[in-house]
Amino acid sequence: MRIKEHPVLDFEKKQIIHFYFEGERVEGLQGDTIASALHALGVKVLGQSLFKHRPRGFYCAIGNCASCLMIVDGKPNIKTCTTLLQPNMSVYLQKDKGGLL
């Protein structure tokens, strides 16, 4: 789900980056954040609320809220809306507060 054509803006072709989401190999584009790459793939739920386990999605996109916290390369509580996508990253949904490192 990406904007590919626009009457005023031009979109340059970007390099494809492969990464893993929930163990499955998927792809994003260079310059994507983890959350924007997942959103483009149709992933709308990035986590769940701690007590009522309600779905959480892309909300502020500037790192102020906790709606996009995920486990990235084994580290919990990573703000995926501000973390740039890197090749071969491993990303998992976080269903709790995350552990201390």
C-alpha positions, 0 to 999 in steps of 0.5 A: 500500500504505497503511493506510486503515482502522484500528479505533482510529486515524483517518486524515485526508485529505491532499493529493496531491503529484505527483512524478517517479520514474525519469521517470514522474509518480507521486503521494504524500501531503503529509507523506510522505517520498520513501521512504514515498511510493515504498513506498506505490506498491509500490517496494521497491528503493531502490538497490543495494549498491556491490560486489555490486549487491544490492537495498537497500530501506527499512531504518532509516527514521531516516537512519542507514544508506545503504540509501535514498540516491537522486538527488533533483533532480539531487543524489546521496546524498539520504537519502530516508527523512528527506527530505519529498516536495515537488511536482514532485521528480525522483527517480532510483535511485542505482547508484553512490557518487554524485558530488561537488557 
